Amino acid sequence: MEDGQKMRDPQTSKIAMELHLAKFNYYMARQDWKSAVTELQHALNAVIDILDHANKTLKKVVERYQPVKTEAKIEGAVRSEKLSDDMILIEYPGDKIVLKRNTPPTVK
């Protein structure tokens, strides 16, 4: 396919292929070999258009559904977790701290 030529959609290419194959059969029946070979070449060009469109469609599908491989590294992230009603675990890069709530002493 030439650079300046616009690519046909697959349905149009299929119709063109069927038309050229019909012409090929006609010329074969008439034993016009030169015209038959020309029509066969046009039919094959239409098949190439169909396959090219299918290939581009598959590439788009692969790009859309291919998993993105990224690693998330968050510097300085702080995470906290409640261990019990009066204890909390706090984690940040390099350290862990357990905080315990002080309850005032009971007076008797």
KOLBA-558035 format. One record per atom (N, C-alpha, C, O): residue number from 1; atom name; x, y, z. Coordinates in nm, 2 decimals. Example, Ala and Ser with C-alpha at 12.3 -4.5 7.8 and 13.67 -1.06 7.14 Angstrom:
<rs>
<k->1 | a->N | east->1.32 | north->-0.57 | up->0.78>
<k->1 | a->CA | east->1.23 | north->-0.45 | up->0.78>
<k->1 | a->C | east->1.32 | north->-0.33 | up->0.78>
<k->1 | a->O | east->1.42 | north->-0.33 | up->0.85>
<k->2 | a->N | east->1.28 | north->-0.22 | up->0.71>
<k->2 | a->CA | east->1.37 | north->-0.11 | up->0.71>
<k->2 | a->C | east->1.29 | north->0.00 | up->0.79>
<k->2 | a->O | east->1.34 | north->0.11 | up->0.80>
</rs>
This chain:
<rs>
<k->1 | a->N | east->0.09 | north->-0.12 | up->0.00>
<k->1 | a->CA | east->0.00 | north->0.00 | up->0.00>
<k->1 | a->C | east->0.09 | north->0.12 | up->0.00>
<k->1 | a->O | east->0.18 | north->0.13 | up->0.08>
<k->2 | a->N | east->0.06 | north->0.22 | up->-0.09>
<k->2 | a->CA | east->0.14 | north->0.34 | up->-0.10>
<k->2 | a->C | east->0.11 | north->0.43 | up->0.02>
<k->2 | a->O | east->0.01 | north->0.42 | up->0.09>
<k->3 | a->N | east->0.21 | north->0.52 | up->0.05>
<k->3 | a->CA | east->0.19 | north->0.60 | up->0.17>
<k->3 | a->C | east->0.08 | north->0.70 | up->0.15>
<k->3 | a->O | east->0.01 | north->0.73 | up->0.25>
<k->4 | a->N | east->0.05 | north->0.75 | up->0.03>
<k->4 | a->CA | east->-0.05 | north->0.85 | up->0.01>
<k->4 | a->C | east->-0.19 | north->0.79 | up->0.01>
<k->4 | a->O | east->-0.29 | north->0.86 | up->0.02>
<k->5 | a->N | east->-0.20 | north->0.66 | up->-0.01>
<k->5 | a->CA | east->-0.33 | north->0.59 | up->-0.03>
<k->5 | a->C | east->-0.40 | north->0.57 | up->0.11>
<k->5 | a->O | east->-0.33 | north->0.52 | up->0.20>
<k->6 | a->N | east->-0.52 | north->0.60 | up->0.12>
<k->6 | a->CA | east->-0.60 | north->0.58 | up->0.24>
<k->6 | a->C | east->-0.64 | north->0.43 | up->0.25>
<k->6 | a->O | east->-0.69 | north->0.37 | up->0.16>
<k->7 | a->N | east->-0.62 | north->0.38 | up->0.37>
<k->7 | a->CA | east->-0.66 | north->0.24 | up->0.39>
<k->7 | a->C | east->-0.81 | north->0.22 | up->0.40>
<k->7 | a->O | east->-0.88 | north->0.30 | up->0.47>
<k->8 | a->N | east->-0.86 | north->0.12 | up->0.34>
<k->8 | a->CA | east->-1.00 | north->0.09 | up->0.34>
<k->8 | a->C | east->-1.04 | north->0.02 | up->0.47>
<k->8 | a->O | east->-0.95 | north->-0.05 | up->0.53>
<k->9 | a->N | east->-1.16 | north->0.03 | up->0.51>
<k->9 | a->CA | east->-1.20 | north->-0.05 | up->0.63>
<k->9 | a->C | east->-1.22 | north->-0.20 | up->0.59>
<k->9 | a->O | east->-1.22 | north->-0.23 | up->0.47>
<k->10 | a->N | east->-1.22 | north->-0.29 | up->0.68>
<k->10 | a->CA | east->-1.21 | north->-0.43 | up->0.65>
<k->10 | a->C | east->-1.33 | north->-0.48 | up->0.57>
<k->10 | a->O | east->-1.32 | north->-0.56 | up->0.48>
<k->11 | a->N | east->-1.45 | north->-0.43 | up->0.59>
<k->11 | a->CA | east->-1.57 | north->-0.47 | up->0.52>
<k->11 | a->C | east->-1.56 | north->-0.43 | up->0.37>
<k->11 | a->O | east->-1.59 | north->-0.51 | up->0.28>
<k->12 | a->N | east->-1.51 | north->-0.31 | up->0.34>
<k->12 | a->CA | east->-1.49 | north->-0.26 | up->0.21>
<k->12 | a->C | east->-1.38 | north->-0.35 | up->0.14>
<k->12 | a->O | east->-1.40 | north->-0.38 | up->0.02>
<k->13 | a->N | east->-1.28 | north->-0.38 | up->0.21>
<k->13 | a->CA | east->-1.17 | north->-0.46 | up->0.15>
<k->13 | a->C | east->-1.22 | north->-0.60 | up->0.12>
<k->13 | a->O | east->-1.18 | north->-0.66 | up->0.02>
<k->14 | a->N | east->-1.31 | north->-0.65 | up->0.21>
<k->14 | a->CA | east->-1.37 | north->-0.79 | up->0.18>
<k->14 | a->C | east->-1.45 | north->-0.78 | up->0.05>
<k->14 | a->O | east->-1.45 | north->-0.88 | up->-0.03>
<k->15 | a->N | east->-1.53 | north->-0.68 | up->0.04>
<k->15 | a->CA | east->-1.62 | north->-0.67 | up->-0.08>
<k->15 | a->C | east->-1.53 | north->-0.65 | up->-0.21>
<k->15 | a->O | east->-1.56 | north->-0.72 | up->-0.31>
<k->16 | a->N | east->-1.42 | north->-0.58 | up->-0.20>
<k->16 | a->CA | east->-1.33 | north->-0.56 | up->-0.31>
<k->16 | a->C | east->-1.26 | north->-0.69 | up->-0.34>
<k->16 | a->O | east->-1.24 | north->-0.73 | up->-0.46>
<k->17 | a->N | east->-1.22 | north->-0.77 | up->-0.24>
<k->17 | a->CA | east->-1.16 | north->-0.90 | up->-0.26>
<k->17 | a->C | east->-1.26 | north->-0.99 | up->-0.34>
<k->17 | a->O | east->-1.22 | north->-1.06 | up->-0.43>
<k->18 | a->N | east->-1.38 | north->-1.00 | up->-0.29>
<k->18 | a->CA | east->-1.48 | north->-1.08 | up->-0.36>
<k->18 | a->C | east->-1.50 | north->-1.04 | up->-0.50>
<k->18 | a->O | east->-1.52 | north->-1.13 | up->-0.59>
<k->19 | a->N | east->-1.51 | north->-0.91 | up->-0.53>
<k->19 | a->CA | east->-1.53 | north->-0.86 | up->-0.66>
<k->19 | a->C | east->-1.41 | north->-0.91 | up->-0.75>
<k->19 | a->O | east->-1.43 | north->-0.95 | up->-0.86>
<k->20 | a->N | east->-1.29 | north->-0.89 | up->-0.70>
<k->20 | a->CA | east->-1.17 | north->-0.92 | up->-0.78>
<k->20 | a->C | east->-1.16 | north->-1.08 | up->-0.80>
<k->20 | a->O | east->-1.12 | north->-1.12 | up->-0.91>
<k->21 | a->N | east->-1.20 | north->-1.15 | up->-0.70>
<k->21 | a->CA | east->-1.20 | north->-1.30 | up->-0.72>
<k->21 | a->C | east->-1.31 | north->-1.34 | up->-0.83>
<k->21 | a->O | east->-1.28 | north->-1.43 | up->-0.90>
<k->22 | a->N | east->-1.42 | north->-1.27 | up->-0.83>
<k->22 | a->CA | east->-1.52 | north->-1.30 | up->-0.93>
<k->22 | a->C | east->-1.47 | north->-1.27 | up->-1.07>
<k->22 | a->O | east->-1.49 | north->-1.34 | up->-1.17>
<k->23 | a->N | east->-1.40 | north->-1.15 | up->-1.08>
<k->23 | a->CA | east->-1.34 | north->-1.12 | up->-1.21>
<k->23 | a->C | east->-1.23 | north->-1.22 | up->-1.25>
<k->23 | a->O | east->-1.22 | north->-1.25 | up->-1.36>
<k->24 | a->N | east->-1.15 | north->-1.26 | up->-1.15>
<k->24 | a->CA | east->-1.05 | north->-1.36 | up->-1.17>
<k->24 | a->C | east->-1.11 | north->-1.49 | up->-1.23>
<k->24 | a->O | east->-1.06 | north->-1.54 | up->-1.33>
<k->25 | a->N | east->-1.22 | north->-1.54 | up->-1.17>
<k->25 | a->CA | east->-1.29 | north->-1.66 | up->-1.22>
<k->25 | a->C | east->-1.34 | north->-1.63 | up->-1.36>
<k->25 | a->O | east->-1.33 | north->-1.72 | up->-1.45>
<k->26 | a->N | east->-1.39 | north->-1.52 | up->-1.39>
<k->26 | a->CA | east->-1.44 | north->-1.48 | up->-1.52>
<k->26 | a->C | east->-1.33 | north->-1.49 | up->-1.63>
<k->26 | a->O | east->-1.34 | north->-1.55 | up->-1.73>
<k->27 | a->N | east->-1.21 | north->-1.43 | up->-1.59>
<k->27 | a->CA | east->-1.10 | north->-1.43 | up->-1.69>
<k->27 | a->C | east->-1.04 | north->-1.57 | up->-1.70>
<k->27 | a->O | east->-0.99 | north->-1.60 | up->-1.81>
<k->28 | a->N | east->-1.04 | north->-1.64 | up->-1.60>
<k->28 | a->CA | east->-0.99 | north->-1.78 | up->-1.61>
<k->28 | a->C | east->-1.08 | north->-1.86 | up->-1.70>
<k->28 | a->O | east->-1.03 | north->-1.94 | up->-1.78>
<k->29 | a->N | east->-1.21 | north->-1.84 | up->-1.69>
<k->29 | a->CA | east->-1.30 | north->-1.92 | up->-1.78>
<k->29 | a->C | east->-1.28 | north->-1.88 | up->-1.93>
<k->29 | a->O | east->-1.29 | north->-1.96 | up->-2.02>
<k->30 | a->N | east->-1.25 | north->-1.75 | up->-1.95>
<k->30 | a->CA | east->-1.22 | north->-1.70 | up->-2.09>
<k->30 | a->C | east->-1.08 | north->-1.73 | up->-2.13>
<k->30 | a->O | east->-1.04 | north->-1.70 | up->-2.25>
<k->31 | a->N | east->-1.00 | north->-1.78 | up->-2.04>
<k->31 | a->CA | east->-0.85 | north->-1.81 | up->-2.06>
<k->31 | a->C | east->-0.77 | north->-1.69 | up->-2.10>
<k->31 | a->O | east->-0.68 | north->-1.69 | up->-2.18>
<k->32 | a->N | east->-0.81 | north->-1.58 | up->-2.03>
<k->32 | a->CA | east->-0.74 | north->-1.45 | up->-2.05>
<k->32 | a->C | east->-0.64 | north->-1.45 | up->-1.93>
<k->32 | a->O | east->-0.68 | north->-1.39 | up->-1.82>
<k->33 | a->N | east->-0.53 | north->-1.51 | up->-1.94>
<k->33 | a->CA | east->-0.44 | north->-1.53 | up->-1.83>
<k->33 | a->C | east->-0.38 | north->-1.40 | up->-1.77>
<k->33 | a->O | east->-0.37 | north->-1.38 | up->-1.65>
<k->34 | a->N | east->-0.35 | north->-1.31 | up->-1.86>
<k->34 | a->CA | east->-0.29 | north->-1.18 | up->-1.81>
<k->34 | a->C | east->-0.39 | north->-1.10 | up->-1.72>
<k->34 | a->O | east->-0.36 | north->-1.06 | up->-1.61>
<k->35 | a->N | east->-0.52 | north->-1.09 | up->-1.77>
<k->35 | a->CA | east->-0.62 | north->-1.03 | up->-1.69>
<k->35 | a->C | east->-0.65 | north->-1.10 | up->-1.56>
<k->35 | a->O | east->-0.68 | north->-1.04 | up->-1.45>
<k->36 | a->N | east->-0.65 | north->-1.24 | up->-1.57>
<k->36 | a->CA | east->-0.68 | north->-1.32 | up->-1.45>
<k->36 | a->C | east->-0.57 | north->-1.30 | up->-1.34>
<k->36 | a->O | east->-0.60 | north->-1.28 | up->-1.22>
<k->37 | a->N | east->-0.44 | north->-1.29 | up->-1.38>
<k->37 | a->CA | east->-0.34 | north->-1.27 | up->-1.29>
<k->37 | a->C | east->-0.35 | north->-1.13 | up->-1.22>
<k->37 | a->O | east->-0.32 | north->-1.11 | up->-1.10>
<k->38 | a->N | east->-0.38 | north->-1.03 | up->-1.30>
<k->38 | a->CA | east->-0.40 | north->-0.89 | up->-1.25>
<k->38 | a->C | east->-0.51 | north->-0.89 | up->-1.15>
<k->38 | a->O | east->-0.50 | north->-0.83 | up->-1.04>
<k->39 | a->N | east->-0.63 | north->-0.96 | up->-1.18>
<k->39 | a->CA | east->-0.74 | north->-0.96 | up->-1.08>
<k->39 | a->C | east->-0.70 | north->-1.03 | up->-0.95>
<k->39 | a->O | east->-0.74 | north->-1.00 | up->-0.84>
<k->40 | a->N | east->-0.62 | north->-1.14 | up->-0.97>
<k->40 | a->CA | east->-0.58 | north->-1.22 | up->-0.85>
<k->40 | a->C | east->-0.49 | north->-1.13 | up->-0.76>
<k->40 | a->O | east->-0.49 | north->-1.14 | up->-0.64>
<k->41 | a->N | east->-0.40 | north->-1.05 | up->-0.83>
<k->41 | a->CA | east->-0.32 | north->-0.96 | up->-0.75>
<k->41 | a->C | east->-0.40 | north->-0.86 | up->-0.68>
<k->41 | a->O | east->-0.37 | north->-0.82 | up->-0.56>
<k->42 | a->N | east->-0.50 | north->-0.80 | up->-0.74>
<k->42 | a->CA | east->-0.59 | north->-0.71 | up->-0.67>
<k->42 | a->C | east->-0.66 | north->-0.77 | up->-0.55>
<k->42 | a->O | east->-0.68 | north->-0.71 | up->-0.45>
<k->43 | a->N | east->-0.70 | north->-0.90 | up->-0.57>
<k->43 | a->CA | east->-0.77 | north->-0.97 | up->-0.46>
<k->43 | a->C | east->-0.67 | north->-0.99 | up->-0.34>
<k->43 | a->O | east->-0.71 | north->-0.97 | up->-0.23>
<k->44 | a->N | east->-0.55 | north->-1.02 | up->-0.38>
<k->44 | a->CA | east->-0.45 | north->-1.04 | up->-0.27>
<k->44 | a->C | east->-0.42 | north->-0.91 | up->-0.20>
<k->44 | a->O | east->-0.39 | north->-0.91 | up->-0.08>
<k->45 | a->N | east->-0.42 | north->-0.80 | up->-0.27>
<k->45 | a->CA | east->-0.40 | north->-0.67 | up->-0.21>
<k->45 | a->C | east->-0.51 | north->-0.64 | up->-0.11>
<k->45 | a->O | east->-0.48 | north->-0.58 | up->0.00>
<k->46 | a->N | east->-0.63 | north->-0.68 | up->-0.14>
<k->46 | a->CA | east->-0.74 | north->-0.66 | up->-0.05>
<k->46 | a->C | east->-0.73 | north->-0.74 | up->0.07>
<k->46 | a->O | east->-0.76 | north->-0.70 | up->0.18>
<k->47 | a->N | east->-0.68 | north->-0.87 | up->0.06>
<k->47 | a->CA | east->-0.65 | north->-0.96 | up->0.17>
<k->47 | a->C | east->-0.54 | north->-0.89 | up->0.26>
<k->47 | a->O | east->-0.55 | north->-0.90 | up->0.38>
<k->48 | a->N | east->-0.44 | north->-0.84 | up->0.20>
<k->48 | a->CA | east->-0.34 | north->-0.77 | up->0.28>
<k->48 | a->C | east->-0.39 | north->-0.65 | up->0.36>
<k->48 | a->O | east->-0.36 | north->-0.63 | up->0.47>
<k->49 | a->N | east->-0.49 | north->-0.58 | up->0.30>
<k->49 | a->CA | east->-0.55 | north->-0.47 | up->0.37>
<k->49 | a->C | east->-0.63 | north->-0.52 | up->0.49>
<k->49 | a->O | east->-0.62 | north->-0.46 | up->0.60>
<k->50 | a->N | east->-0.70 | north->-0.63 | up->0.47>
<k->50 | a->CA | east->-0.78 | north->-0.69 | up->0.58>
<k->50 | a->C | east->-0.69 | north->-0.73 | up->0.69>
<k->50 | a->O | east->-0.71 | north->-0.71 | up->0.81>
<k->51 | a->N | east->-0.58 | north->-0.80 | up->0.66>
<k->51 | a->CA | east->-0.48 | north->-0.85 | up->0.76>
<k->51 | a->C | east->-0.41 | north->-0.74 | up->0.83>
<k->51 | a->O | east->-0.39 | north->-0.74 | up->0.95>
<k->52 | a->N | east->-0.38 | north->-0.63 | up->0.76>
<k->52 | a->CA | east->-0.32 | north->-0.51 | up->0.82>
<k->52 | a->C | east->-0.41 | north->-0.45 | up->0.92>
<k->52 | a->O | east->-0.37 | north->-0.41 | up->1.03>
<k->53 | a->N | east->-0.54 | north->-0.44 | up->0.88>
<k->53 | a->CA | east->-0.64 | north->-0.38 | up->0.98>
<k->53 | a->C | east->-0.65 | north->-0.47 | up->1.10>
<k->53 | a->O | east->-0.66 | north->-0.42 | up->1.21>
<k->54 | a->N | east->-0.65 | north->-0.60 | up->1.08>
<k->54 | a->CA | east->-0.66 | north->-0.69 | up->1.20>
<k->54 | a->C | east->-0.54 | north->-0.68 | up->1.29>
<k->54 | a->O | east->-0.55 | north->-0.68 | up->1.41>
<k->55 | a->N | east->-0.42 | north->-0.67 | up->1.23>
<k->55 | a->CA | east->-0.30 | north->-0.65 | up->1.30>
<k->55 | a->C | east->-0.30 | north->-0.52 | up->1.39>
<k->55 | a->O | east->-0.26 | north->-0.53 | up->1.50>
<k->56 | a->N | east->-0.35 | north->-0.41 | up->1.33>
<k->56 | a->CA | east->-0.35 | north->-0.29 | up->1.40>
<k->56 | a->C | east->-0.46 | north->-0.30 | up->1.51>
<k->56 | a->O | east->-0.43 | north->-0.24 | up->1.62>
<k->57 | a->N | east->-0.57 | north->-0.36 | up->1.49>
<k->57 | a->CA | east->-0.67 | north->-0.38 | up->1.59>
<k->57 | a->C | east->-0.61 | north->-0.46 | up->1.71>
<k->57 | a->O | east->-0.64 | north->-0.43 | up->1.83>
<k->58 | a->N | east->-0.54 | north->-0.57 | up->1.68>
<k->58 | a->CA | east->-0.48 | north->-0.65 | up->1.79>
<k->58 | a->C | east->-0.38 | north->-0.58 | up->1.87>
<k->58 | a->O | east->-0.37 | north->-0.59 | up->1.99>
<k->59 | a->N | east->-0.30 | north->-0.49 | up->1.80>
<k->59 | a->CA | east->-0.20 | north->-0.41 | up->1.88>
<k->59 | a->C | east->-0.27 | north->-0.32 | up->1.97>
<k->59 | a->O | east->-0.23 | north->-0.30 | up->2.08>
<k->60 | a->N | east->-0.39 | north->-0.26 | up->1.93>
<k->60 | a->CA | east->-0.46 | north->-0.17 | up->2.02>
<k->60 | a->C | east->-0.52 | north->-0.24 | up->2.14>
<k->60 | a->O | east->-0.52 | north->-0.19 | up->2.25>
<k->61 | a->N | east->-0.57 | north->-0.36 | up->2.11>
<k->61 | a->CA | east->-0.62 | north->-0.44 | up->2.22>
<k->61 | a->C | east->-0.51 | north->-0.48 | up->2.32>
<k->61 | a->O | east->-0.54 | north->-0.48 | up->2.44>
<k->62 | a->N | east->-0.40 | north->-0.52 | up->2.27>
<k->62 | a->CA | east->-0.29 | north->-0.56 | up->2.36>
<k->62 | a->C | east->-0.24 | north->-0.44 | up->2.44>
<k->62 | a->O | east->-0.22 | north->-0.45 | up->2.56>
<k->63 | a->N | east->-0.23 | north->-0.32 | up->2.38>
<k->63 | a->CA | east->-0.19 | north->-0.20 | up->2.45>
<k->63 | a->C | east->-0.29 | north->-0.17 | up->2.56>
<k->63 | a->O | east->-0.25 | north->-0.12 | up->2.67>
<k->64 | a->N | east->-0.42 | north->-0.19 | up->2.53>
<k->64 | a->CA | east->-0.52 | north->-0.15 | up->2.63>
<k->64 | a->C | east->-0.53 | north->-0.25 | up->2.75>
<k->64 | a->O | east->-0.54 | north->-0.20 | up->2.86>
<k->65 | a->N | east->-0.51 | north->-0.38 | up->2.72>
<k->65 | a->CA | east->-0.52 | north->-0.47 | up->2.83>
<k->65 | a->C | east->-0.39 | north->-0.53 | up->2.89>
<k->65 | a->O | east->-0.39 | north->-0.61 | up->2.98>
<k->66 | a->N | east->-0.28 | north->-0.48 | up->2.84>
<k->66 | a->CA | east->-0.15 | north->-0.52 | up->2.89>
<k->66 | a->C | east->-0.13 | north->-0.46 | up->3.03>
<k->66 | a->O | east->-0.15 | north->-0.34 | up->3.05>
<k->67 | a->N | east->-0.10 | north->-0.54 | up->3.13>
<k->67 | a->CA | east->-0.08 | north->-0.49 | up->3.27>
<k->67 | a->C | east->0.03 | north->-0.39 | up->3.27>
<k->67 | a->O | east->0.14 | north->-0.41 | up->3.21>
<k->68 | a->N | east->0.01 | north->-0.28 | up->3.34>
<k->68 | a->CA | east->0.11 | north->-0.18 | up->3.36>
<k->68 | a->C | east->0.20 | north->-0.22 | up->3.48>
<k->68 | a->O | east->0.16 | north->-0.25 | up->3.59>
<k->69 | a->N | east->0.33 | north->-0.23 | up->3.45>
<k->69 | a->CA | east->0.43 | north->-0.27 | up->3.55>
<k->69 | a->C | east->0.49 | north->-0.15 | up->3.61>
<k->69 | a->O | east->0.58 | north->-0.09 | up->3.56>
<k->70 | a->N | east->0.45 | north->-0.12 | up->3.73>
<k->70 | a->CA | east->0.51 | north->0.00 | up->3.80>
<k->70 | a->C | east->0.53 | north->-0.04 | up->3.95>
<k->70 | a->O | east->0.45 | north->-0.12 | up->4.00>
<k->71 | a->N | east->0.63 | north->0.01 | up->4.01>
<k->71 | a->CA | east->0.65 | north->-0.01 | up->4.15>
<k->71 | a->C | east->0.63 | north->0.12 | up->4.22>
<k->71 | a->O | east->0.69 | north->0.22 | up->4.18>
<k->72 | a->N | east->0.55 | north->0.11 | up->4.32>
<k->72 | a->CA | east->0.53 | north->0.23 | up->4.40>
<k->72 | a->C | east->0.62 | north->0.24 | up->4.52>
<k->72 | a->O | east->0.61 | north->0.15 | up->4.61>
<k->73 | a->N | east->0.71 | north->0.33 | up->4.52>
<k->73 | a->CA | east->0.80 | north->0.35 | up->4.64>
<k->73 | a->C | east->0.76 | north->0.49 | up->4.69>
<k->73 | a->O | east->0.78 | north->0.59 | up->4.63>
<k->74 | a->N | east->0.71 | north->0.48 | up->4.81>
<k->74 | a->CA | east->0.67 | north->0.61 | up->4.88>
<k->74 | a->C | east->0.76 | north->0.63 | up->4.99>
<k->74 | a->O | east->0.77 | north->0.56 | up->5.09>
<k->75 | a->N | east->0.84 | north->0.73 | up->4.98>
<k->75 | a->CA | east->0.94 | north->0.77 | up->5.08>
<k->75 | a->C | east->0.87 | north->0.84 | up->5.20>
<k->75 | a->O | east->0.78 | north->0.93 | up->5.17>
<k->76 | a->N | east->0.90 | north->0.80 | up->5.32>
<k->76 | a->CA | east->0.84 | north->0.87 | up->5.43>
<k->76 | a->C | east->0.69 | north->0.84 | up->5.46>
<k->76 | a->O | east->0.63 | north->0.92 | up->5.53>
<k->77 | a->N | east->0.64 | north->0.73 | up->5.41>
<k->77 | a->CA | east->0.50 | north->0.69 | up->5.44>
<k->77 | a->C | east->0.49 | north->0.65 | up->5.58>
<k->77 | a->O | east->0.57 | north->0.58 | up->5.64>
<k->78 | a->N | east->0.38 | north->0.69 | up->5.64>
<k->78 | a->CA | east->0.35 | north->0.65 | up->5.78>
<k->78 | a->C | east->0.23 | north->0.57 | up->5.78>
<k->78 | a->O | east->0.12 | north->0.60 | up->5.72>
<k->79 | a->N | east->0.23 | north->0.45 | up->5.85>
<k->79 | a->CA | east->0.12 | north->0.36 | up->5.86>
<k->79 | a->C | east->0.09 | north->0.34 | up->6.01>
<k->79 | a->O | east->0.18 | north->0.32 | up->6.09>
<k->80 | a->N | east->-0.04 | north->0.34 | up->6.04>
<k->80 | a->CA | east->-0.07 | north->0.31 | up->6.18>
<k->80 | a->C | east->-0.17 | north->0.20 | up->6.19>
<k->80 | a->O | east->-0.25 | north->0.17 | up->6.10>
<k->81 | a->N | east->-0.17 | north->0.12 | up->6.30>
<k->81 | a->CA | east->-0.25 | north->0.01 | up->6.32>
<k->81 | a->C | east->-0.29 | north->0.00 | up->6.46>
<k->81 | a->O | east->-0.21 | north->0.01 | up->6.55>
<k->82 | a->N | east->-0.42 | north->-0.02 | up->6.49>
<k->82 | a->CA | east->-0.47 | north->-0.03 | up->6.63>
<k->82 | a->C | east->-0.45 | north->-0.17 | up->6.67>
<k->82 | a->O | east->-0.51 | north->-0.27 | up->6.62>
<k->83 | a->N | east->-0.37 | north->-0.19 | up->6.78>
<k->83 | a->CA | east->-0.34 | north->-0.32 | up->6.83>
<k->83 | a->C | east->-0.45 | north->-0.37 | up->6.94>
<k->83 | a->O | east->-0.49 | north->-0.48 | up->6.94>
<k->84 | a->N | east->-0.49 | north->-0.27 | up->7.02>
<k->84 | a->CA | east->-0.60 | north->-0.30 | up->7.12>
<k->84 | a->C | east->-0.66 | north->-0.17 | up->7.15>
<k->84 | a->O | east->-0.64 | north->-0.07 | up->7.08>
<k->85 | a->N | east->-0.75 | north->-0.17 | up->7.25>
<k->85 | a->CA | east->-0.82 | north->-0.04 | up->7.28>
<k->85 | a->C | east->-0.73 | north->0.07 | up->7.33>
<k->85 | a->O | east->-0.76 | north->0.18 | up->7.31>
<k->86 | a->N | east->-0.62 | north->0.03 | up->7.39>
<k->86 | a->CA | east->-0.53 | north->0.13 | up->7.44>
<k->86 | a->C | east->-0.39 | north->0.13 | up->7.38>
<k->86 | a->O | east->-0.30 | north->0.20 | up->7.44>
<k->87 | a->N | east->-0.37 | north->0.06 | up->7.27>
<k->87 | a->CA | east->-0.24 | north->0.05 | up->7.21>
<k->87 | a->C | east->-0.25 | north->0.07 | up->7.06>
<k->87 | a->O | east->-0.34 | north->0.02 | up->6.99>
<k->88 | a->N | east->-0.15 | north->0.15 | up->7.01>
<k->88 | a->CA | east->-0.15 | north->0.18 | up->6.86>
<k->88 | a->C | east->0.00 | north->0.16 | up->6.82>
<k->88 | a->O | east->0.09 | north->0.20 | up->6.88>
<k->89 | a->N | east->0.01 | north->0.09 | up->6.70>
<k->89 | a->CA | east->0.14 | north->0.07 | up->6.64>
<k->89 | a->C | east->0.16 | north->0.17 | up->6.53>
<k->89 | a->O | east->0.07 | north->0.18 | up->6.44>
<k->90 | a->N | east->0.27 | north->0.25 | up->6.53>
<k->90 | a->CA | east->0.29 | north->0.34 | up->6.42>
<k->90 | a->C | east->0.42 | north->0.30 | up->6.35>
<k->90 | a->O | east->0.53 | north->0.28 | up->6.42>
<k->91 | a->N | east->0.42 | north->0.29 | up->6.22>
<k->91 | a->CA | east->0.53 | north->0.25 | up->6.14>
<k->91 | a->C | east->0.57 | north->0.36 | up->6.04>
<k->91 | a->O | east->0.48 | north->0.41 | up->5.98>
<k->92 | a->N | east->0.69 | north->0.38 | up->6.03>
<k->92 | a->CA | east->0.74 | north->0.47 | up->5.93>
<k->92 | a->C | east->0.88 | north->0.42 | up->5.89>
<k->92 | a->O | east->0.94 | north->0.34 | up->5.96>
<k->93 | a->N | east->0.93 | north->0.46 | up->5.78>
<k->93 | a->CA | east->1.06 | north->0.40 | up->5.72>
<k->93 | a->C | east->1.17 | north->0.39 | up->5.83>
<k->93 | a->O | east->1.22 | north->0.49 | up->5.88>
<k->94 | a->N | east->1.20 | north->0.27 | up->5.86>
<k->94 | a->CA | east->1.31 | north->0.25 | up->5.95>
<k->94 | a->C | east->1.28 | north->0.23 | up->6.10>
<k->94 | a->O | east->1.36 | north->0.18 | up->6.18>
<k->95 | a->N | east->1.16 | north->0.27 | up->6.14>
<k->95 | a->CA | east->1.12 | north->0.26 | up->6.28>
<k->95 | a->C | east->0.98 | north->0.22 | up->6.30>
<k->95 | a->O | east->0.89 | north->0.23 | up->6.22>
<k->96 | a->N | east->0.95 | north->0.16 | up->6.42>
<k->96 | a->CA | east->0.82 | north->0.12 | up->6.46>
<k->96 | a->C | east->0.81 | north->0.17 | up->6.61>
<k->96 | a->O | east->0.90 | north->0.16 | up->6.69>
<k->97 | a->N | east->0.69 | north->0.23 | up->6.64>
<k->97 | a->CA | east->0.67 | north->0.28 | up->6.77>
<k->97 | a->C | east->0.53 | north->0.23 | up->6.82>
<k->97 | a->O | east->0.44 | north->0.23 | up->6.74>
<k->98 | a->N | east->0.53 | north->0.18 | up->6.94>
<k->98 | a->CA | east->0.41 | north->0.13 | up->7.00>
<k->98 | a->C | east->0.37 | north->0.24 | up->7.11>
<k->98 | a->O | east->0.45 | north->0.26 | up->7.20>
<k->99 | a->N | east->0.25 | north->0.30 | up->7.09>
<k->99 | a->CA | east->0.20 | north->0.40 | up->7.19>
<k->99 | a->C | east->0.09 | north->0.33 | up->7.27>
<k->99 | a->O | east->0.00 | north->0.27 | up->7.22>
<k->100 | a->N | east->0.11 | north->0.35 | up->7.40>
<k->100 | a->CA | east->0.01 | north->0.30 | up->7.49>
<k->100 | a->C | east->-0.06 | north->0.42 | up->7.56>
<k->100 | a->O | east->0.01 | north->0.50 | up->7.62>
<k->101 | a->N | east->-0.19 | north->0.41 | up->7.57>
<k->101 | a->CA | east->-0.26 | north->0.52 | up->7.63>
<k->101 | a->C | east->-0.24 | north->0.51 | up->7.78>
<k->101 | a->O | east->-0.26 | north->0.40 | up->7.84>
<k->102 | a->N | east->-0.20 | north->0.62 | up->7.85>
<k->102 | a->CA | east->-0.19 | north->0.62 | up->7.99>
<k->102 | a->C | east->-0.32 | north->0.65 | up->8.05>
<k->102 | a->O | east->-0.39 | north->0.74 | up->8.02>
<k->103 | a->N | east->-0.36 | north->0.56 | up->8.14>
<k->103 | a->CA | east->-0.48 | north->0.59 | up->8.22>
<k->103 | a->C | east->-0.44 | north->0.64 | up->8.36>
<k->103 | a->O | east->-0.35 | north->0.60 | up->8.42>
<k->104 | a->N | east->-0.52 | north->0.74 | up->8.40>
<k->104 | a->CA | east->-0.48 | north->0.80 | up->8.53>
<k->104 | a->C | east->-0.50 | north->0.69 | up->8.64>
<k->104 | a->O | east->-0.59 | north->0.60 | up->8.63>
<k->105 | a->N | east->-0.41 | north->0.69 | up->8.74>
<k->105 | a->CA | east->-0.42 | north->0.59 | up->8.84>
<k->105 | a->C | east->-0.55 | north->0.61 | up->8.92>
<k->105 | a->O | east->-0.60 | north->0.72 | up->8.95>
<k->106 | a->N | east->-0.60 | north->0.50 | up->8.96>
<k->106 | a->CA | east->-0.73 | north->0.50 | up->9.03>
<k->106 | a->C | east->-0.69 | north->0.53 | up->9.18>
<k->106 | a->O | east->-0.60 | north->0.48 | up->9.23>
<k->107 | a->N | east->-0.77 | north->0.62 | up->9.24>
<k->107 | a->CA | east->-0.75 | north->0.66 | up->9.37>
<k->107 | a->C | east->-0.84 | north->0.58 | up->9.46>
<k->107 | a->O | east->-0.96 | north->0.57 | up->9.44>
<k->108 | a->N | east->-0.78 | north->0.52 | up->9.56>
<k->108 | a->CA | east->-0.86 | north->0.44 | up->9.66>
<k->108 | a->C | east->-0.88 | north->0.51 | up->9.78>
<k->108 | a->O | east->-0.95 | north->0.46 | up->9.87>
</rs>
